[in-house]
Each structure stands twice: as structure tokens, then as C-alpha cells.
Amino acid sequence: MKITEEEVRYVADLANLDLTDAEVHKFRADLDEILGHVERLNEIDTAGVEPMAQVLFEGGATDTWRDDRERACLGTDVALANAPLAGAGYFKVPKVIER
Amino acid sequence: MDLRSLTIGQVRDGLLARQFSATELTRDALAFAGSQNSLTSAYLHFSPERALAAAAAVDEKIASGEDPGPLAGVPVAVKDVIVTKGVRTTCGSKLLANYIPPYDATAITRLEEAGGVILGKTNCDEFAMGSSNENSAFCPVRNPVAPDRVPGGSSGGSAAAVAQGTATLALGSDTGGSIRQPASFCGVVGVTPTYGRVSRYGLTAFASSLDHIGPLARTVRDAATLLQVIAGRDPMDATSAAATVPDYTQSLDGRVKGLKLGLPREYLRDLASETGTLIAAGVETLRGLGCEIREISLPATDYAIGCYYIIATAEASSNLARFDGVRYTSRSKASGTLSDMYRHTRGEGFGAECKRRIMLGTYVLSAGYYDAYYLKAQKVRSLIARDFARAFSEVDAIVAPVSPFPAFKLGEKIDDPLAMYLSDIYTITGSLAGIPCMSVPCGLTAGGLPVGMQILAKHFDEPTMFRLADAFERARAN
């Protein structure tokens, strides 16, 4: 077994994901099977191989630069329009710490 | 005029000859799409106001003698992971069921500047995660060719709309095959351009080192024309490439004689099915056109699925962290602290596949596992990219299947996530390497299900890919 239910609960906690007991049970089995397949990567020799973090292409050193000029931005009202709760120009959230 | 077989060229000719106006065409297209949508659920919602405004702008240009643009009046469907200002963009998720974006994706801006008319937003797997479109939080999409079957995923709605004729063109997104596989399943053309060729500004991020926007169409020429419009450097996306965009339609000249094509041994090994027979017949057609076929080897292929599902889920777990009940999404009604609110909102809002991928991605990035999984996968990714680089020193393009099988039945694979992941094998390798790849219709199985052939080319060599696909399409038509 690659992963236990306890580890599944720990990972869900890291991911800020509330899972039901049934989900913990199901994901343990799913992740176990997927990680079992992924183990095959250990068969391939990667000694001295650089990790590929990004697809790179030919280009000039400054191709991705742009002029440092002021641009129009969304503005507070528009930026807040989709928030479930907003007020006084801010996103509103529940208390961070319960006393 | 038959909306189901309409092409960009026919729309242009009709408009310029004043046979119909863009407004008339748009009204007809909206009415037809609306009347047909219950058969497939390809669209999640329509945007008639925006469509008619775009059509009116085209009509004005034509009236004043201006060039109305290369996509003038053409009905387009847009996958609902690409943001549209003022038009709901749900990403197929309950969390964004009411999200109205305050800006347009660059691809949308360019499409409308070229005269394209966006009819509405298409159904997809939640946050583009899936190979069957069954992970949409709203409803699955039915394949227009066989309604008891899936259209493929995750751009299933876009492929279905083009196949059904409720759009002439569509935009999709592809991270590991999400344009090519549904194109193959629905019998249309689907293109994943070179990584960086099309700006992703406004594409909801899934796995940033793998995400692409690309076209779906009924002909290679139409797909090439749409790519022409949306390709090119965008200051709003630092990963968009500065390379000049060539005139893709210039490459549709049928000159494929002498092209060297590679057939990857590793892809054909397990393909003793009807799909294999159709691909083999397609290869013979290309040989008949004067292409030189040779077997090549891509030895790291066996490790591609493991590599992809580590990298894609790791990036997804990070990208999906922003859906937290504060800025864009709905919020759980359960009370508690900020931390409780995050957990409840995400636990209630994400569907099973997104949760599974967030879990896997968080696990492979967590302390003690990063080197064993994520770093290892990035090294394997280098080997996969090297395989292609080596192959392209010998051949001009690679020909391969898109999927091991044609469209499967709704519900058939949904309970076996690993089997679903394994079916992505032929599309994932090109995605990891960042090369251009496309699916072009190759024939039908005895049961009448479409099968697509995949063509892969060097970075930024879309011209060779289109030249080959166009010649193949014409040879099949004759």
C-alpha cells in the first residue's frame, strides 16, 4: 500500500479540501492505484538529465519585456463584482481566528 | 445554405455577394443552435446580444466598403474555460456557476477583431480535467455521431458543436489531449499549436507548463485560418512566443511529395484494433501521395502517463488554490473561521475528478515526496522532449493515432480513473514536448464511429503539419 487514509486526510488538510469519510476511502484507493502506476518512472535512468520545467523556444533576450508604462486597470468596483461578500472596497471573509 | 456544412469561405462569399447579412446569418445560427442543443448539450449558454452586436459591426464594415476581416460573420463556439467579458464563464464548475468575467481573453479579442461571431460557451469537463466530458458539473455532452457515447474531453462541447453544425468553428483548450481527442471522437479537425504560439491570457489555468488554446473546425483550411487569427505574441502573456506567425493558408498547397514521415513503433505496438487498421490505411494514403514512411522510436513513451499525471496535477493543485470562496467563486453557507470557509467551499464546490487531481498534485509536491515524484517527472519530461528532437532530425513529421479506441459509451469508464488516464497516451507525449499536433479525420469504424489521425511536427512547424493534414483531407475526399 502506497498511501494510508491518515495520509489522505493530511494531504486534504494541506489542500484546504473538506472530504467526507466516503471520499477519503475512495481517494485512498484511487491514489494508491495511480501512484502504483507512477512508480514505473523509477525504471528509467535520469542520472545527469536536467529537469524540464518549461517548454523553451528560441528568442531574443528581451522578447518578453514590455514598456514600463501605466495601464488601465479594472478598478475596485469591477474587481469586487464577483465576490460572494464585499464591502467598503474590500473582499470580506469570516474571522481568521476564533477566540 | 446548410449551417451544418458551412465553411469560412462560404460565409465570406455569401456576405460579399450580399446573399445574406451577418445579422441574418447570426440569427439563423443562434436559432439552429438553440433548437439542436438538447440533443447534445454542447453549449452551456448562449450569448445572443454579444453575437448580434458582433454581426452588426461586420455588416457596417461591409456597407462602408471596409474589409470585414478573415472571420467575418463566422459562427464560433467558445469553450467555457476561456473568459468573455460580461458573458458567464463557468469552467464547467459549480463554483463558478455565476461568474461574469470583467475582461476578455486575448484569443477572444482577436477573434472578434477578425469579425468572428461568438454564439455561446461550450460545455467541458470541470476546469478542463477529463477525457469524456462526464466531469462537467452541469451535464454530460452527447456525441452527435452516436448520442449514447461521449464526445471526448475535455473540449467535448466545442467538438460536438462543430460536428453537429451548431458552430462553424470553436475554440478549445488542450493540456494533455483535450482538443485532439474530442476532435477524433466527433470526426472534426482539432489543433494543439506549439506551446506559446497562442496567448493564454484569459484561459483559466489548469497546468501552466502544458496549457494551450487551439482551434476546432470541419476543415483543415478553416482550422488554419482560425489559428492565424489567434496566434502571435501578446504582452499580457509572458509565455507567448515572439516568433513570426507565417501565413498558414499558404502551406495548403498539396506539396507533400518526398516528405519524410515517422511512425512511432511504441504507438503502434498495442494497436491491433479497428483504430489500428484505419491508421494503417491512412498511412498508405500518405504513402500514395509520395510521402516517405519510416519507422521511428520514441523510447520514453512508456513513462509519459506517469510523467504527465505528476506534472499536470502538481500544477493544477497550485492553480486551483485560487478558487477559495473569496474573490470569484460562490461561498459555502457553513459557518466557522476563514480556514473552515475555505475547506467547506472547496469540499462542496469541486467535483470528484478535480478533488482527485488536487489530492494527487498536493501529495506529489508535499515534503518528502517532491524529489521522488515531481523532480523525477520533470527529468522524464526532458527525455520525452529529447525523443522528439531526435526523431525530427530524421523526419519532417510524425503520424500516429490520437486515441487507442473510438468514442466509448457514457458511463463506461467513469469509475476507473486510471484506465481513463491511460487512454491519453498518444496525445500526452506531444503535450509534454510542447510541439504542434493535430487530429484530422481518418475514417469510420464498422459501427460508424469517427477515428482521427494525429500529425505531430517540430516546434513552430505548423505549416508542415497543416500541409500534410490538408493533402490527406483532400485525398480522402477524392
Interface residues (C-beta under 8 A of the other chain):
Chain A: I3 E7 V8 V11 A12 L14 A15 N16 L17 D18 L19 T20 E23 F27 D30 L31 E33 I34 L35 H37 V38 E39 R40 L41 N42 E43 I44 T46 V49 E50 P51 M52 A53 Q54 V55 F57 E58 G59 G60 D63 T64 R66 L74 V78 A79 A81 N82 A83 P84 L85 F91 V93 P94 K95 V96 I97 E98
Chain B: N98 Y99 I100 P102 Y103 T194 Y195 G196 S209 R233 P235 A238 T239 A241 A242 A243 A300 D302 Y303 I305 G306 C307 Y309 I310 S317 A321 D324 G325 V326 R327 Y328 T329 S330 R331 S335 G336 T337 L338 S339 D340 M341 Y342 R343 H344 R346 G347 E348 F350 A352 K355 R356 I358 M359 L360 T362 Y363 S366 Y373 L375 K376 A377 Q378 K379 V380 R381 S382 L383 A385 P417 L418 Y421 L422 A433 G434 H459 F460
